[in-house]
Amino acid sequence: MKLLLLMLICLALTEAVELPVLYLLGFRRRELIIAALANVVTNPPVVLIRFVLLSLTSLPEWSVVLPLEISAVLVEALIYRRAAGRKRALPESFIANALSYSLGLVISILI
């Protein structure tokens, strides 16, 4: 139950940060729906894998988080490019993910 709640909170925060950022970057209705669905595809697996690896191993956090976040950026960029036709999909995905990850980090430090 605790993991499921964590996953839901992380997804909600990701959507709350990334969708307005992407709107500011020029995403509109259909593209925002695609971006929201891309987050549904990437965020829960990233949170789950991070939780499991950090719980079951002694790996440094950065060595788990970095490849997971890079993977999320790349998958979302591919979705933005293919499904939404975004020409600057990679920088848009990077900006949105960097901001949502940074805000999540700040929130987790404050809690």
C-alpha positions as CSV (number, residue, x, y, z in Angstrom):
1,M,0.0,0.0,0.0
2,K,2.8,2.4,0.8
3,L,4.5,1.8,-2.5
4,L,1.3,2.3,-4.4
5,L,0.6,5.6,-2.7
6,L,4.2,6.7,-3.4
7,M,3.7,5.8,-7.1
8,L,0.4,7.7,-7.3
9,I,1.9,10.8,-5.6
10,C,5.0,10.7,-7.9
11,L,2.8,10.4,-11.0
12,A,0.5,13.2,-9.9
13,L,3.4,15.5,-9.1
14,T,5.0,14.7,-12.4
15,E,1.9,15.5,-14.3
16,A,1.3,18.7,-12.3
17,V,4.8,20.0,-13.1
18,E,5.5,18.7,-16.6
19,L,2.2,19.5,-18.3
20,P,2.4,23.2,-17.6
21,V,6.1,23.3,-18.6
22,L,5.3,21.6,-21.8
23,Y,2.4,24.0,-22.4
24,L,4.9,26.9,-22.0
25,L,7.1,25.1,-24.6
26,G,4.3,25.1,-27.1
27,F,2.4,21.8,-26.5
28,R,-1.3,22.1,-27.0
29,R,-4.4,20.0,-26.4
30,R,-3.6,16.8,-28.3
31,E,0.1,17.0,-27.6
32,L,-0.6,17.5,-23.9
33,I,-2.7,14.4,-23.8
34,I,0.1,12.5,-25.4
35,A,2.5,13.9,-22.9
36,A,0.3,12.9,-20.0
37,L,0.0,9.4,-21.4
38,A,3.8,9.3,-21.9
39,N,4.2,10.1,-18.2
40,V,1.8,7.2,-17.3
41,V,4.0,4.9,-19.4
42,T,7.4,6.1,-17.9
43,N,6.8,7.3,-14.4
44,P,5.4,4.3,-12.6
45,P,8.1,1.9,-13.8
46,V,10.8,4.4,-12.9
47,V,9.5,4.8,-9.4
48,L,9.0,1.1,-8.9
49,I,12.4,0.1,-10.2
50,R,14.1,2.9,-8.2
51,F,12.3,1.7,-5.0
52,V,13.1,-1.9,-5.5
53,L,16.8,-1.4,-6.4
54,L,17.4,1.0,-3.6
55,S,15.6,-1.3,-1.1
56,L,17.3,-4.5,-2.1
57,T,20.8,-3.4,-3.0
58,S,23.5,-1.1,-1.6
59,L,23.9,0.7,-4.9
60,P,24.5,4.5,-4.6
61,E,21.3,6.4,-5.4
62,W,22.8,8.3,-8.3
63,S,23.7,5.0,-10.0
64,V,20.1,3.9,-10.0
65,V,18.4,7.3,-10.6
66,L,20.6,8.5,-13.4
67,P,20.0,5.7,-15.9
68,L,16.3,5.6,-15.0
69,E,15.8,9.3,-15.6
70,I,17.8,9.2,-18.8
71,S,15.6,6.3,-20.0
72,A,12.4,8.3,-19.1
73,V,13.7,11.4,-21.0
74,L,14.5,9.2,-24.1
75,V,11.2,7.3,-24.1
76,E,9.2,10.4,-23.6
77,A,11.1,12.2,-26.4
78,L,10.5,9.3,-28.7
79,I,6.8,9.5,-27.9
80,Y,6.7,13.2,-28.4
81,R,8.4,12.9,-31.7
82,R,6.5,10.0,-33.1
83,A,3.0,10.5,-31.7
84,A,2.9,14.3,-31.4
85,G,5.3,15.2,-34.2
86,R,7.4,17.4,-32.0
87,K,10.6,18.4,-33.8
88,R,12.5,19.4,-30.6
89,A,11.2,16.5,-28.6
90,L,14.5,15.6,-26.8
91,P,15.2,19.1,-25.3
92,E,11.5,19.5,-24.4
93,S,11.5,16.1,-22.7
94,F,14.7,16.9,-20.9
95,I,13.5,20.3,-19.6
96,A,10.2,18.9,-18.4
97,N,11.8,15.9,-16.7
98,A,14.6,18.0,-15.2
99,L,12.2,20.4,-13.6
100,S,9.8,17.7,-12.3
101,Y,12.7,15.6,-10.9
102,S,14.3,18.7,-9.3
103,L,11.0,19.7,-7.6
104,G,10.5,16.1,-6.4
105,L,13.9,16.2,-4.9
106,V,13.2,19.4,-3.1
107,I,9.9,18.1,-1.8
108,S,11.5,14.9,-0.6
109,I,14.3,16.8,1.2
110,L,11.6,19.0,2.9
111,I,9.5,16.0,4.1
